């Protein structure tokens, strides 16, 4: 095409794709090109604005490493990660709802017995909470042997890998459900905290007039062979920012009530929360003919 114009540029770019690419590649790129060009036309994007957007992405790349992916933070702020998670994990059988993993998960946390504490360091003005419940299938039957990874921020709003003053793997643990599908551990009441906003993500928050704060929550990852892995967060019903989560991850079904512990308990608070897991979709092998 020698004569590219405002009117035909979108079709020219789409038609430039090879006929040999995978159908999914074609579907994704055709839609992306149409929406990108449509966006540029709708807002009448100027060259300086486009160039600044390119520089913004460069800055996001400069700050990203194996410990921090600035592009994930940007997707969080735009609600894209939550949208993709909801599309990819649609609730179909009454299973627990998922939500985003977040940037602070660490693999292979300490394996602890049922009811153990994940607290390795004392913080003033923190409240201890015993979290317990059952893991069930979608028919309500208990599931034994489910591995549960849990992690949360400290009262200073930092996860342990952000804070050199916290012990390694502080406020993290791995538990396994018993024959009744029960789990339990002792943690602390989670505090609201800001997502990192010292880089490109913070620039975007300022541009949008949005805050960086997340409501207090505890992260969970549940997995067992034969069941779909569940990545979720349980939110404190009394936390700030429950209606104003900076990454839009709160769902009504994921709000838990932290109540005063009964007399004689070894924690100040208790919270009961059950999970339901869906069976994994069986993979069928088709014999070659």
N, C-alpha and C positions, 0 to 999 in steps of 0.2 A: 504494500500500500504506500504510494508516494505522496498522497495528499491527505494527511491526517488533520482532522478538524475537531472542534469541540463536540460536534454532533456525532462523529463516527469513532472517536478515540476508544470508547469502551468496547465496541464490537471488534475493533482492530486488535486490541490487546487480547481479548478472549480468543479470537480466531488464530492468534499467533501460537497458541498452545499446540503441541504435537498431537496428532491423532492416536499416537501409541501410548500415551500416558494412562495410568490406571483410572477407571471411572470415578473412584472416590476423589482422586486428585483433581479431576476435571470439575466435579461437583463443587468441591471446596473453593477452588480458585475462581471459577466462574462467578460464584456468589460473592466472594470477597472483592473481586474487581468491580462488580456492579455496585456493591454497597460503598466501597471506597470512593469511586467516581461520583456516585449519587450524593454522598456526604459532601465532597468537595464542591459540587454544584450547588447543593442546598444552602451551604453557609457562604458561598462565594469566596472560597479560601484564597488568601493572598499568598504571593511567593514568600514574603518574610514570615508569615505564620507557618507555612509549610516547612521552611528552613529551621525555624525554632523548634518545631515538632521533631525534626530529625536530630537536632542537637539535644533535645530532651531525652530521646531514646539512647543517644550516645552516652549521656551522663548516667542513665539507668544501667547501661552495660558496664561503665567504668566502676560502679560501686558494687556490682554483682560478683559473687564468688561462690565457692562450694558451701559456705555457711549462710549466705544471704542472696536470694534471687529477687532483685528489685522488680522484675517484670511480674512476678507472682503478686507482690504487694500492689502493683499498679492494677492488675486484674481484680484484686480484692476490692480496691477502692471503687472500681467501676462496676462491681457486682458481677463480673464475668465468671469468676471461679465458682461462686455460689450457684449461678445459673447453670453452668456446665455440670456441676455436681448433681443438681436436682434433675437435670435431663438424663444423666447417666445412671442415676440411682432412684428411679421412680418407684414409689411405694405401690406394690401390687397385691400383697398378701397379708397386710397388717403388720409388717415388720417395722422395727424402729426406724425413724428417719435419720438420715446421715447429714453431715455438714462438713465444712472444709477441714483439711488436715492442719493447716497453719504451718508456719515456717520453723517451728521449734521442736518438732518431733526428733527423738534420737532412737536409733535402733539398739536392741539388746540392753534394755534397762535391767536393773537388778531383779532377779527372780525371788519373790518373797512369799512366805506362807500366808494363808487366809487370815485377815485381820491385822496384819503387820502395818507398821507406820512407814510412810515414805518420807517422813521429816528427818533430816539430818542436821539441821541448824535451827536454833530457836530465834524467833523474831519477836521483839516487843509488840504488844497490842494485837497479836494474831490470835485467832480462835481455832482450836482444833475441832475437826469434824470426823465422825465415823460414817463412811459411805458404805452402804451395803445394798444388796438386792439379789435378784435372780436373773439368769439368762435362760430364756424360753424359746421354743420354736414357735412358728406361727399358729400352731394348734394349742399352744399353752403348755406344752410338755417341757420339763427342765432338760437342759443340755449339760452334760458333764464334760469336763475337759476343754472348755473354751478358754483360750489364752486372752487375757485382758491387759493391755498396756495402758497405764494412766500417767498423765503428766500435768503439771499446773505451775503457775507463776508464784513467786514468793510475795510476801506483803509489800515489798518495795516495788512490785510491778515488773520484776525481771525474772526470766527463766534462767536456770543455772548456767547455761553456756553463754549468757550475756553478762554474767556477774562473776568476776574473779574471786569475790569473797564468799561465794557459795561452794560447798563441797560438790565434787563430781557426781552427777546423777541425783542431786538433791531434788526432792519432790517428784520423783519418778519411780515407777515400779511395775513389775509384771506379776500377775496373779492368774490362777487357774481355778475354774469353777469346780465345786465338789459334786457328789452324786446327786444332790438336790438342785444343781444348777446355781448354787449360791456363791457369791463373792463378797468380800469385805476388805476394807483397808482404812487406815487413819491418815488423813491429810489435814490441810488447813483451809479455812474459808478463803476462796480465791478473791483477789482484788482486781478491780478494773485497771487496765494499763493501756498506754498508747502503743499503737503499732509504730515501727521505726519511721520517723518522718524527717530524718536529717539528710535525705537524698532526693532523688527524682520523685518518689512517692509523696514526700512532703510538699514538694513544689505543686504537685497535682492537687493535693488537699487544699492548699492555699488558693489555687486557681478556681476550685469548685466552691470555696467557702465552707468546707466541711472539716470536722474535727477528727483526730486520730484515735479516739478512745474506744476500747472494747469493754463490754460488761464482764464481770467476774464469771469464770467458767472453769470447769475441769475437762480435760481432753480424755477421750476413750478411743481405743482401737481394739475390736474384738474379732478373733479369727479362730477357725477350726476347719479342718478338712471336711468337705461336704456341705459347708455353709458359706454364704456370701460374706466376705469381710465387711465389717461395719466400722466406719470412721465417724465419730460424732463428738459433740461437746454437750455437757450438761451445765446449764446456766443457773446461777443463784437467783431465786425468785425475788430477792430483796436488793439486788445489786443496782447500781447506777448504770445508765446507758443501755438498759434492756430494750428500750424502744428506739435507741439511736446508735446501734452497733455500727462502727465505721466500716465493717466488711459485710454487713447485712446477713450474718449467719444465724441469727436467733430464729427459732421456731417454737411455737407454743408447746409442742409435745416434748421439747427438750429442756423445759424449765423445771427445776427441782426445788423442793422446799427444804431449807435447813432449819430444823426445829431445835429448841433447847433440849439437851440430853436429859434423861431421867436421873433421879438422885442415885448417886453411887457409880455413875458411869465414868469411864476414864477419859472422856472427851467432853468438850463444852457443847457441841452440837451433834446432831445426827441427821442423816439424809438417806432415805430409801429410794432406790430407783431401779426398775426392772428394764431389761432389754429383750427384744424379740428378734431372732435371726431367721432369715429366709434361706431355704435350701439352695445350694448352688445349682446352676443350670448344668445338666449333664451334657458333656460333649460327645456327640455321636460321630463315629468314624464311618465314612462311606468308602466301601471297597472300590478300587479301580476296576473298570470293566474293560 
